[in-house]
Amino acid sequence: MKADHYPALMAALRRRPALAAAVRLLNRLLPFAAYLLYPLGAVWLLVQRDPRLVRFILVPGVVFVLGTAVRRAFHAPRPYQLADYEPLVHRGKTDDSFPSRHVFSASVIAAAFWYVCPPLGLLLTVSALLLAPVRVLAGVHFPRDVLAGLVFGFGAGWLGCFVLLPNLP
């Protein structure tokens, strides 16, 4: 989707207030699920003295730092910077659109949960997959931003949790 398609998309969503409200609500709730469950999962692993805690914390931490560095390197503009429209979700922020931090964070957290609790990993994977189009519909990311976030977050998370770091629990 090109930047010049977003004004029409925003206008169409604003003509359907219930749909616009749903996009705004999902934009808040879907990341909240990952951001709430992640520290609870870490505390649970700590209380259980589960050695997988090291990987559960290390992998998302490294992916978050690397993803932030990639965003700064690309310094990609957001759709609303290239086309004149007001997004459904007010970011008050410019640039650093690629990859979507919300999506890569939710994705790597989902991968970490696949490592320690597959049912929660599945739930958070579905949440991350739903979050990606919501960020586009909200007008704050291009499809390439959220797709890159999914691939980077899941890919790096899966590699870190299941393939790399063989000496860690």
C-alpha positions in Angstrom: 0.0 0.0 0.0 1.3 3.4 -0.9 1.2 6.5 1.3 -1.3 8.2 -1.0 -3.8 5.3 -0.3 -4.0 6.1 3.4 -6.1 9.3 3.3 -8.9 7.3 1.6 -8.5 4.4 4.1 -8.7 6.8 7.1 -11.8 8.5 5.6 -13.5 5.1 5.1 -12.7 4.0 8.6 -13.9 7.3 10.1 -17.3 6.9 8.2 -17.6 3.6 10.3 -17.1 4.8 13.9 -17.6 1.3 15.3 -14.9 -0.1 13.0 -12.5 2.8 13.8 -13.2 2.2 17.5 -12.4 -1.5 17.1 -9.1 -0.7 15.4 -8.2 1.7 18.2 -9.2 -0.8 20.9 -7.3 -3.7 19.3 -4.3 -1.4 18.9 -4.2 -1.1 22.7 -5.3 -4.6 23.7 -3.2 -6.8 21.5 0.2 -5.4 22.5 -1.0 -5.3 26.1 -1.5 -9.1 26.1 2.2 -9.7 25.3 3.5 -6.9 27.5 1.5 -8.1 30.5 2.1 -11.9 30.0 5.9 -11.5 29.4 6.8 -10.2 32.9 4.4 -12.6 34.5 6.0 -15.5 32.6 9.4 -14.3 33.7 8.3 -14.1 37.3 6.7 -17.6 37.0 10.0 -19.1 35.6 12.0 -17.3 38.4 9.7 -18.6 41.2 9.9 -22.1 39.6 13.7 -21.8 39.4 13.3 -22.9 35.8 16.6 -22.6 33.9 14.8 -21.6 30.7 14.4 -18.1 32.3 17.8 -17.1 31.0 16.9 -17.7 27.4 13.3 -16.3 28.0 14.8 -13.0 29.0 17.9 -12.9 26.9 16.4 -13.6 23.5 13.6 -10.9 23.5 16.1 -8.4 25.1 18.6 -8.9 22.3 16.0 -8.9 19.6 14.5 -5.6 21.0 17.9 -3.9 21.0 18.7 -5.2 17.5 15.3 -4.2 16.2 15.7 -0.7 17.6 19.1 -0.4 15.9 17.6 -1.4 12.6 14.8 1.1 13.0 17.3 3.9 13.6 19.5 2.8 10.7 16.6 2.8 8.2 15.0 5.9 9.8 12.0 5.2 7.5 9.1 7.7 7.5 5.6 6.8 8.6 2.7 6.9 6.1 1.2 10.0 7.7 4.5 11.8 7.1 4.3 11.1 3.3 0.5 11.8 2.9 -1.6 14.4 4.5 -3.9 12.6 6.9 -4.5 12.1 10.6 -4.0 8.4 11.7 -6.5 6.7 13.8 -3.8 6.2 16.5 -2.0 9.4 17.3 1.7 8.6 17.6 3.1 12.1 17.8 6.3 10.5 16.4 8.0 10.6 13.1 10.3 8.2 11.3 11.5 4.8 12.7 8.6 3.1 11.0 10.5 0.1 9.7 10.2 -2.5 11.2 7.2 -2.1 13.4 8.5 -2.2 17.0 5.0 -3.2 18.3 4.9 -6.1 15.9 8.5 -7.4 16.3 8.2 -7.1 20.1 4.9 -9.0 20.2 6.4 -11.6 17.8 9.6 -12.3 19.8 7.6 -12.5 23.0 5.3 -15.1 21.3 8.4 -17.1 20.2 9.8 -17.0 23.8 6.5 -18.3 25.1 6.5 -21.1 22.5 9.8 -22.1 24.2 8.3 -22.3 27.7 4.6 -22.7 27.3 3.3 -23.6 23.8 -0.4 -22.8 24.4 0.5 -19.3 25.4 2.9 -19.1 22.5 0.0 -19.9 20.2 -2.2 -17.3 21.8 0.5 -14.6 21.5 1.3 -15.7 17.9 -2.4 -15.1 17.0 -2.3 -11.8 18.9 0.9 -10.7 16.9 -0.6 -11.8 13.6 -3.8 -9.7 14.4 -1.7 -6.7 15.5 0.1 -6.4 12.2 -2.9 -5.4 10.1 -4.3 -3.3 13.0 -1.1 -1.1 12.9 -1.6 -0.6 9.1 -5.3 0.1 9.5 -4.5 2.6 12.3 -2.4 4.5 9.7 0.9 4.3 11.6 2.7 1.7 9.5 3.1 0.5 5.9 2.4 -3.3 5.3 6.2 -3.8 4.7 6.8 -2.4 8.3 4.6 -4.9 10.0 5.6 -7.8 7.7 9.3 -7.1 8.5 8.3 -6.9 12.2 6.7 -10.4 12.0 9.5 -12.0 10.2 12.2 -10.4 12.3 10.5 -11.0 15.6 9.4 -14.6 15.0 12.5 -15.5 13.1 15.1 -14.1 15.5 13.0 -15.3 18.5 12.7 -18.8 17.1 16.4 -18.9 16.2 17.4 -17.7 19.7 15.0 -19.9 21.6 15.2 -23.1 19.6 18.4 -23.1 17.5 21.1 -20.8 18.8 22.7 -20.5 22.2 23.1 -24.3 22.7 24.9 -24.0 26.0 22.0 -22.1 27.6 19.2 -24.0 29.2 
